Amino acid sequence: MIIGVPKEIKPDEYRVSLIPVGVEEMVKYGHTVLVEKGAGLGSGVSDQEYEEAGAKLVETCKEIYERAQYIMKVKEPLPEEYPYLREGQIIFTFFHFAASKKLTDAVLNAKVIAISYETIRDKHGHHPILTPMSEVAGRMSIQEGAKYLEKPMHGRGILLGGVPGVAPAEVVIIGGGIVGTNAAKVAAGLGARVTILDVNMDRLRYLDDIMPKNVVTLMSNPQNIREKIADADLLIGAVLIEGARAPRIVTRNMVQTMKAGAVIIDVAIDQGGCIETSKPTTHSNPIYTEYDVIHYCVTNIPGAVGRTSTKALTNVTLAYALEIANKGYERAARENPAIMRGINMVKGHLTNRAVANAFGMNMKSSVLE
């Protein structure tokens, strides 16, 4: 199979979908790997390293799409790439379809096989490809939140952990999954007072057992959310429903009760955001202020730390990528239910129920023809 690795063109996206060791593995199984020149530079990987691993360097993104049967990316295709998509081509990447009707329509119309990193789910119910990026995003949410709480950034002028004789910041995390857990670990480690809200009591019991004493768990309901948000210096939105648009847990009215200079980090923005006042931002222009509250809603948070994120991502994508390349998507899906769950579209047919529900669209019940 001919595998294409284009350079990511989303603003300030420094990750790459395949590193040289992955190229070496693909070539070992007889596949041809085309890599766009400069694709790895943001992650510290040179063109020479790709060539030494057996890749063929290609000048343009357009040529990658024209020649490759199978495209590996990190982020969803952008409008500039839509014309390059070809019927029957496999695209393996983060799609987050439920956040964008435009993207959904474009990929459906292109009649590609869209395999989404974020909906691959193993027999244990885990999302092995989403997990490392959620770990990075959760940890970075506290790093960014601490920065924007500084007064020069127009925040409240609060040190997250405080100092002896001065109270630490109040950090409120909505969602106790991978993002929320990693955010809580970092915030607690810095000495903040942390509250995690979640709807799953078993998860709250687990978090209560493993977290230090400066982390409190609460059932997520409108009353508790309203009360905690009013006290929050830093609010982390970390709600995920697989494949679906994130529910709007925090309303506009709730945001209006927050302190002037408080900070919101909506990590769920990839899936549309869980806070009503959220709208997508970029690393180049990461924040805006509404109701005197700073909003950070960057849609590719892990992209800022490309060296770390690329290694973490490719650690988990390579095995699936090889299986799809070696067997073809149909056999791979039949033999591996995790890959079956990753297939969101097949040749113009939507096959993911959560995305279909998000837009009131029809779906095909069978992934395989």
C-alpha positions in Angstrom: 0.0 0.0 0.0 1.1 3.6 -0.6 0.9 5.6 2.6 1.1 9.4 2.6 2.2 11.6 5.5 1.3 15.2 4.7 2.6 18.2 6.7 -0.1 19.4 9.1 -1.5 22.8 8.1 -3.7 23.6 11.1 -2.4 26.9 12.7 0.5 26.2 15.1 0.2 22.4 14.7 3.6 20.9 15.2 2.8 17.2 15.4 3.4 14.7 12.7 1.5 11.4 12.2 4.4 9.0 11.6 8.0 9.2 12.8 11.0 7.4 11.2 10.7 4.2 13.2 7.1 4.0 11.9 8.3 4.5 8.4 10.9 1.7 8.9 8.1 -0.7 10.1 5.9 0.2 7.1 8.7 -0.3 4.6 9.6 -3.6 6.3 6.1 -5.0 5.4 6.5 -3.9 1.8 4.6 -0.6 1.9 5.7 2.6 0.3 5.7 5.7 2.5 5.5 9.2 1.0 6.4 12.0 3.4 5.9 15.7 2.5 9.1 17.7 2.9 9.3 19.4 6.3 6.4 17.4 7.8 8.5 16.4 10.8 10.4 19.6 11.5 7.9 20.8 14.2 8.5 17.6 16.1 12.3 17.7 15.7 12.4 15.1 12.9 14.5 16.0 9.8 13.8 15.0 6.2 17.1 13.2 6.2 15.9 10.9 9.1 12.8 10.0 7.1 14.9 9.2 4.0 17.3 7.0 6.0 14.2 5.1 7.4 13.1 4.4 3.8 10.6 7.1 3.1 10.3 8.9 -0.2 10.2 12.7 0.2 7.5 14.6 -1.8 7.4 18.3 -2.5 3.7 19.1 -2.0 0.6 18.1 0.0 -1.3 17.8 -3.2 1.1 15.2 -4.5 0.8 13.2 -1.3 -3.0 13.0 -1.7 -2.8 12.2 -5.4 -0.4 9.3 -5.0 -1.3 7.8 -1.6 -4.0 5.2 -1.1 -3.9 5.7 2.6 -3.3 9.1 4.4 -2.1 9.3 7.9 -2.6 12.7 9.6 -2.9 14.2 13.1 -5.7 16.7 12.7 -8.8 16.7 10.4 -8.4 17.8 6.8 -8.9 21.6 6.5 -10.9 23.2 3.6 -7.7 23.7 1.6 -7.3 19.9 1.6 -10.9 19.0 0.8 -10.4 19.0 -3.0 -7.5 16.5 -2.6 -9.6 13.8 -1.0 -10.3 10.9 -3.3 -13.0 8.3 -3.4 -11.9 5.1 -1.7 -8.9 6.7 0.0 -8.3 5.8 3.6 -7.9 8.8 6.0 -6.6 7.9 9.5 -6.6 10.9 11.8 -8.5 12.8 14.5 -11.7 14.0 12.9 -14.0 15.2 15.7 -16.9 15.2 13.1 -19.6 16.2 15.6 -18.0 19.6 16.1 -18.3 20.6 12.4 -21.1 20.0 9.9 -18.9 21.5 7.2 -16.2 18.9 7.7 -18.7 16.1 8.0 -20.3 17.0 4.7 -17.0 17.5 2.9 -15.6 14.1 3.9 -18.9 12.4 3.2 -19.0 14.0 -0.3 -15.4 12.9 -0.9 -16.5 9.2 -0.4 -13.3 8.3 1.5 -12.9 5.8 4.3 -12.7 8.0 7.4 -11.1 6.2 10.4 -11.2 8.4 13.5 -8.5 8.1 16.2 -10.9 9.4 18.8 -13.5 6.6 18.3 -11.1 3.7 18.3 -12.1 1.8 21.5 -10.6 -1.4 22.8 -12.3 -4.3 24.6 -11.7 -2.7 28.0 -13.7 0.4 26.9 -10.5 2.5 26.7 -9.6 5.0 23.9 -6.0 4.1 23.3 -5.2 6.8 20.7 -7.2 9.6 22.4 -5.8 8.8 25.8 -2.2 10.1 25.4 -3.4 13.3 23.8 -5.9 13.8 26.6 -3.1 13.3 29.1 -1.1 16.0 27.4 -4.1 18.4 27.1 -5.1 17.9 30.7 -1.6 18.7 32.0 -1.2 21.6 29.7 -4.6 23.0 30.7 -3.2 23.8 34.2 0.1 25.1 32.7 -1.9 27.5 30.5 -4.4 28.3 33.2 -1.6 29.3 35.7 -0.1 31.6 33.1 -3.3 33.4 32.2 -4.2 33.9 35.9 -1.2 36.3 36.0 -2.0 39.9 36.1 0.1 40.9 33.0 -2.2 38.4 31.1 -5.2 40.3 32.6 -5.9 37.4 35.0 -6.7 37.8 38.7 -3.0 37.9 39.7 -3.1 34.7 41.6 -0.3 32.1 42.1 -1.9 28.7 41.6 -0.4 27.2 44.8 -0.3 30.3 47.0 2.4 30.7 49.6 2.4 30.3 53.4 -0.2 32.7 54.8 -1.9 33.2 51.4 -4.7 30.9 50.1 -4.0 29.0 46.9 -6.2 29.2 43.8 -9.5 27.4 43.5 -9.4 25.1 40.5 -12.7 23.5 39.3 -12.6 20.6 36.9 -15.8 19.4 35.1 -15.2 15.8 34.0 -13.2 13.2 35.8 -11.9 11.3 32.8 -8.3 11.3 31.4 -8.2 15.1 30.8 -9.7 15.9 34.2 -7.6 13.4 36.1 -4.3 14.7 34.6 -5.4 18.3 35.2 -6.2 17.5 38.8 -2.8 15.8 39.3 -0.9 18.9 38.1 -3.0 21.4 39.9 -2.9 19.5 43.1 0.9 19.0 42.8 1.2 22.8 42.5 -0.7 23.2 45.7 -4.1 24.5 44.4 -7.4 23.6 46.0 -9.0 21.3 43.4 -12.6 20.2 42.9 -13.5 17.5 40.3 -17.1 17.1 39.3 -18.4 14.0 37.4 -21.6 12.1 37.0 -20.1 8.7 37.6 -20.0 7.8 41.3 -17.7 4.9 40.7 -15.2 7.2 39.0 -15.6 9.7 41.9 -14.8 7.0 44.4 -11.7 6.0 42.5 -10.5 9.6 42.2 -11.2 10.1 45.9 -9.0 7.2 46.7 -6.0 8.1 44.5 -5.9 11.9 44.8 -4.2 13.9 47.5 -6.2 15.6 50.2 -6.3 19.0 48.4 -8.6 17.4 45.8 -12.3 17.1 46.5 -14.8 15.2 44.4 -18.4 16.2 43.8 -21.4 14.8 41.9 -21.8 16.9 38.8 -25.3 18.5 38.8 -26.5 22.0 38.0 -26.5 23.1 41.7 -23.0 21.9 42.5 -21.7 23.4 39.2 -23.3 26.8 39.9 -21.9 26.9 43.4 -18.3 25.8 42.5 -18.0 28.0 39.4 -18.8 31.1 41.4 -15.7 30.3 43.6 -13.4 29.2 40.8 -10.3 31.0 39.8 -9.6 28.5 37.1 -12.3 26.3 35.4 -11.3 23.3 33.3 -13.9 21.9 30.9 -13.1 18.2 30.4 -16.3 16.5 29.3 -16.2 13.8 26.6 -18.9 11.7 25.0 -17.3 9.4 22.4 -17.9 10.8 18.8 -20.6 13.2 19.9 -20.7 16.9 20.4 -19.8 17.8 23.9 -22.8 18.8 26.1 -23.0 22.4 27.2 -22.6 21.8 30.9 -21.7 25.4 31.9 -24.3 28.0 30.8 -23.8 31.6 29.9 -25.5 32.6 33.1 -23.1 30.5 35.1 -20.1 32.2 33.5 -21.5 35.6 34.4 -21.3 34.6 38.1 -17.5 34.0 37.9 -14.9 36.4 39.3 -13.4 39.1 37.1 -10.1 37.8 35.8 -10.9 34.1 36.3 -9.8 31.8 33.6 -11.7 29.1 31.6 -9.8 26.4 29.7 -12.3 24.4 27.6 -10.4 21.3 26.6 -13.7 19.9 25.1 -13.6 22.5 22.4 -12.4 19.9 19.9 -15.9 18.4 20.2 -17.7 21.7 20.2 -17.0 22.8 23.8 -18.8 22.1 27.1 -19.1 25.8 28.1 -21.7 27.9 26.4 -19.5 31.0 25.9 -16.6 28.9 24.3 -15.6 29.4 20.7 -12.5 27.9 19.0 -9.2 29.7 19.3 -5.6 29.1 18.1 -2.2 29.0 19.7 -1.4 32.3 17.9 -4.5 34.0 19.3 -5.4 31.7 22.2 -7.7 33.8 24.4 -10.6 36.2 24.4 -12.5 37.8 27.3 -16.3 37.5 27.9 -18.0 38.8 31.1 -14.5 39.7 32.4 -13.6 36.0 32.3 -10.6 34.9 30.2 -11.4 32.0 27.8 -8.7 29.7 26.4 -10.3 27.4 23.8 -7.4 26.2 21.6 -8.6 23.3 19.4 -5.2 21.5 19.3 -3.7 22.1 22.7 -1.2 19.2 22.4 0.1 20.6 19.1 2.1 23.2 21.0 4.4 20.5 22.5 5.1 18.7 19.2 8.1 16.7 20.3 6.3 15.2 23.3 2.9 14.9 21.7 4.2 13.2 18.5 6.1 10.6 20.4 3.1 9.9 22.6 0.7 9.7 19.7 2.8 7.6 17.4 3.4 5.1 20.3 -0.2 4.2 20.1 -1.2 4.8 16.4 1.5 2.6 14.8 0.1 -0.8 15.6 -3.4 0.2 14.3 -1.9 1.9 11.2 0.2 -1.2 10.4 -2.8 -3.5 10.8 -4.9 -1.3 8.4 -2.0 -1.2 5.9 -1.2 -4.9 6.1 -4.8 -6.2 5.9 -6.8 -3.4 4.3 -9.4 -1.6 6.3 -12.2 -4.2 5.7 -10.3 -7.2 7.0 -8.7 -5.2 9.8 -12.1 -4.0 10.9 -13.5 -7.6 10.8 -10.6 -8.9 12.9 -10.2 -6.0 15.3 -13.4 -4.5 16.8 -11.4 -1.4 17.9 -10.7 -0.5 14.3 -14.4 -1.3 13.4 -15.4 1.4 16.0 -12.9 3.8 14.5 -14.6 3.8 11.1 -16.9 6.8 10.9 -17.6 7.0 7.2 -17.3 4.6 4.3 -17.6 5.8 0.7 -20.2 8.4 1.2 -22.1 6.6 4.0 -22.0 7.8 7.7 -21.4 4.9 10.0 -21.1 6.6 13.4 -24.3 7.0 15.4 -23.2 9.8 17.6 -22.2 11.9 14.5 -25.5 11.1 12.8 -27.4 12.1 15.9 -25.5 15.4 16.2 -26.7 16.5 12.8 -29.9 14.5 12.4 -28.4 12.6 9.5 -29.0 9.1 8.2 -26.4 6.4 8.9 -25.5 3.0 7.5 -25.9 0.3 10.0 -23.0 -1.8 8.7 -19.5 -0.4 8.4 -18.5 -3.0 5.9 -20.0 -3.4 2.5 
